[in-house]
Amino acid sequence: MIPNLFRRGASVLALLALGLSQARAQSFDIVGLRLGMSEAEALQAIQAYRPDLKISRVQSAFSYSDGVQSFQTQPFLSRLLVAGHPRPTLAVYFTPPPKGGRVWAIERDEPITGDPPNFAQYTAALKDKYGTPTAGRDGVLAWDFPAGRPNCIPRPPDRPGFPAFKPSGTDDLGFLLRLWQQKKVAPADLSQCASRLHYVLSTSNGEVISRYYALLVDVPAYAAAYEAANREVEAQEAAARKRREGKAQTPRL
């Protein structure tokens, strides 16, 4: 099992064509950013939203070993971090090799300053843009798509206001999906999972929206990518071990 892509070094790829094509067909976006976009398309969307934003490219690499020495794969774009003032904070996550470079998740975490809307106004705006949510409670709204597919990212019972996974967190979605499969809360075929848009709204005085967190994630594409990345790194590790063993010398006995 390869470690976490963004924390310790691995996670996604091998885009499931069906998953991304269906995600692309949906109307879900965050400030024009959509699942399945290339880096160039994502940069164009960010520039169209706010050309003054500062964009940082973050690269990652997979780690593997021949049993003695440690190695890394070639670095690749793993995410774009977008910041500005007043502060919108965006993170756009990309699938890695062997066939990477497509958006699989978008995060937005932002305070609302100036003249903030009240809760009813903000939720009405969300429903106008995205339609009726699949689930909603206490400032948490979620849309699952395509319609009829199961949500494979369950909400933790001890933290009902938070999604069970955040790309910027410490957990790896591939590991979580396997865990949820074992607990029978995710299907055996992860290509059947819904993708999800998740909003968490924070209020001041119980009415005015002071902050919001949004997550748009392509679960089937991530699941396929995670497995393909595992296979790719395992193949490189096996080849490295074979090379080392081929040069090994037994001492005179």
C-alpha positions in Angstrom: 0.0 0.0 0.0 1.5 3.4 -0.9 1.3 6.1 1.7 -0.9 9.3 1.6 -0.1 11.4 -1.5 -0.2 14.7 0.2 1.1 13.8 3.6 3.6 10.9 3.1 3.6 10.5 -0.6 0.9 8.9 -2.7 -2.7 8.4 -3.7 -4.6 8.7 -7.1 -4.8 8.0 -10.7 -6.0 5.9 -13.6 -9.0 8.0 -14.3 -12.1 6.0 -14.6 -13.4 7.5 -17.9 -17.0 6.8 -16.9 -16.6 8.5 -13.5 -15.0 11.7 -14.8 -17.2 12.0 -17.9 -20.3 11.8 -15.7 -18.8 14.3 -13.2 -18.0 16.7 -16.1 -21.6 16.4 -17.3 -22.9 17.8 -14.1 -23.5 21.5 -13.4 -21.5 21.4 -10.2 -18.6 23.9 -9.9 -16.9 26.1 -7.4 -16.3 29.6 -8.8 -16.1 28.0 -12.3 -13.7 25.2 -11.2 -15.0 21.7 -12.3 -14.0 18.1 -11.7 -12.0 16.7 -14.5 -10.4 19.9 -15.6 -6.7 20.0 -16.7 -4.3 22.4 -15.1 -4.6 24.8 -18.0 -8.4 24.8 -17.7 -8.3 25.3 -13.9 -5.9 28.2 -14.2 -8.2 29.8 -16.8 -11.2 29.4 -14.5 -9.3 30.9 -11.6 -8.2 33.9 -13.7 -11.8 34.4 -14.9 -13.0 34.4 -11.2 -10.4 36.8 -9.8 -7.2 37.6 -11.8 -5.5 39.2 -8.7 -5.3 35.9 -6.8 -1.9 34.4 -6.1 -1.5 30.8 -7.4 1.1 28.4 -6.0 1.9 25.0 -7.7 2.6 22.2 -5.3 4.4 19.1 -6.5 4.5 15.6 -4.9 6.3 12.4 -5.5 5.8 8.7 -4.6 8.3 7.0 -2.4 9.4 3.4 -2.7 12.3 1.2 -1.7 14.5 -1.6 -3.1 14.7 -3.1 0.4 17.9 -1.1 1.2 17.7 2.3 -0.4 14.7 4.7 -0.7 13.7 6.3 -4.0 11.2 8.7 -5.3 9.3 8.9 -8.6 9.5 11.9 -10.8 7.7 14.9 -9.2 4.2 15.8 -10.5 1.6 18.5 -9.9 -0.5 17.5 -7.0 -2.4 20.7 -6.2 -2.8 24.4 -6.8 -3.1 26.7 -3.7 -4.9 29.9 -4.4 -4.9 32.9 -2.0 -5.8 36.6 -2.1 -6.9 39.5 0.0 -9.5 39.7 1.4 -8.9 36.1 1.7 -10.5 33.5 -0.6 -8.6 30.2 0.0 -8.9 27.6 -2.7 -7.1 24.3 -3.2 -7.4 22.4 -6.4 -6.2 18.7 -6.4 -5.0 16.8 -9.4 -4.6 13.1 -10.1 -0.9 11.9 -10.4 0.8 9.6 -13.0 0.6 7.3 -14.8 -2.3 9.3 -16.5 -2.7 12.2 -14.2 -3.3 15.9 -14.4 -7.0 16.1 -13.9 -9.0 17.8 -11.1 -10.4 15.3 -8.6 -11.2 17.6 -5.7 -11.7 21.3 -5.0 -11.8 22.9 -1.5 -12.9 26.4 -0.6 -12.6 27.8 3.0 -13.5 31.4 3.3 -14.8 34.0 5.8 -17.5 36.4 4.7 -16.8 40.0 5.4 -18.6 43.3 4.6 -22.3 42.7 4.4 -22.8 39.0 5.0 -26.0 37.2 4.1 -28.2 35.6 6.6 -28.6 31.8 6.7 -31.8 31.8 4.7 -30.3 34.0 2.0 -27.2 31.9 1.6 -28.9 28.6 1.5 -31.4 30.0 -1.0 -28.4 31.0 -3.2 -26.9 27.6 -3.0 -30.2 25.8 -3.9 -30.6 28.2 -6.8 -27.2 27.3 -8.2 -27.0 23.6 -7.4 -30.6 22.5 -6.9 -32.2 20.7 -4.0 -29.5 19.1 -1.8 -29.5 15.4 -1.3 -29.0 15.9 2.5 -29.0 18.9 4.8 -29.0 19.6 8.5 -27.8 22.4 10.8 -25.9 24.3 8.3 -24.5 21.3 6.5 -25.7 20.7 2.9 -24.6 18.0 0.5 -25.4 17.2 -3.2 -24.6 13.6 -4.5 -24.4 13.1 -8.2 -25.2 11.4 -10.6 -28.6 11.0 -9.0 -29.4 7.6 -7.5 -25.8 6.7 -6.7 -24.9 6.1 -3.0 -22.8 8.5 -1.0 -19.6 6.7 -0.1 -18.2 9.4 2.3 -20.3 8.9 5.5 -20.6 11.7 8.0 -18.9 10.9 11.3 -21.6 10.6 14.1 -19.5 12.5 16.6 -18.9 15.4 14.2 -22.2 15.9 12.2 -21.1 19.3 10.9 -18.1 18.1 9.1 -17.4 15.8 6.1 -15.7 12.5 6.9 -12.9 13.5 4.6 -11.0 16.7 3.6 -8.2 16.6 1.1 -6.3 19.1 3.2 -6.6 16.8 6.3 -4.4 14.0 7.5 -6.5 11.1 6.3 -6.1 9.4 2.9 -9.4 8.9 1.0 -8.2 5.6 -0.5 -7.6 4.1 3.0 -11.0 5.5 4.2 -12.8 4.0 1.3 -11.3 0.5 2.0 -12.3 0.9 5.6 -15.8 1.9 4.8 -16.0 -1.1 2.4 -15.1 -3.4 5.3 -17.8 -1.8 7.4 -20.3 -2.2 4.5 -21.0 1.5 4.2 -19.4 1.7 0.8 -20.1 -0.7 -2.1 -17.6 -3.3 -3.3 -17.5 -1.5 -6.7 -16.3 2.0 -5.9 -17.1 3.2 -9.4 -20.7 3.1 -8.4 -20.1 5.8 -5.7 -21.6 9.2 -6.1 -19.4 12.3 -6.4 -20.3 14.9 -3.8 -20.5 18.6 -3.2 -20.5 19.5 0.5 -21.1 22.9 2.2 -20.6 23.6 5.9 -22.0 27.0 6.9 -20.9 28.8 10.1 -23.0 31.6 11.6 -22.6 34.4 14.1 -25.5 35.2 16.4 -27.2 32.1 15.0 -28.3 33.8 11.8 -25.6 35.7 9.8 -23.2 33.6 7.8 -19.6 34.3 9.0 -17.7 31.6 7.2 -18.2 28.6 4.9 -16.3 25.5 3.8 -17.0 23.8 0.5 -15.7 20.5 -0.9 -16.3 19.1 -4.4 -14.9 15.6 -4.8 -15.0 13.0 -7.6 -15.1 9.8 -5.5 -15.0 7.2 -8.4 -12.1 8.9 -10.2 -10.2 9.0 -6.9 -10.8 5.4 -6.2 -9.7 4.3 -9.6 -6.7 6.6 -9.4 -5.7 5.3 -6.0 -5.6 1.7 -7.2 -3.6 2.6 -10.4 -1.1 4.6 -8.4 -0.6 1.7 -6.0 0.0 -0.7 -9.0 2.5 1.8 -10.6 4.5 2.3 -7.5 4.5 -1.4 -6.6 5.8 -2.2 -10.1 8.6 0.3 -9.7 9.5 -1.1 -6.3 9.6 -4.7 -7.6 11.9 -3.6 -10.5 14.2 -1.8 -8.0 14.4 -4.9 -5.8 15.2 -7.1 -8.8 18.0 -4.7 -9.9 19.5 -4.7 -6.4 19.3 -8.5 -6.0 20.9 -8.9 -9.5 23.9 -7.0 -8.2 24.1 -8.7 -4.8 27.3 -10.6 -3.9 27.5 -13.4 -1.4 30.6 -13.2 0.8 33.1 -16.0 0.6 32.1 -18.8 2.9 
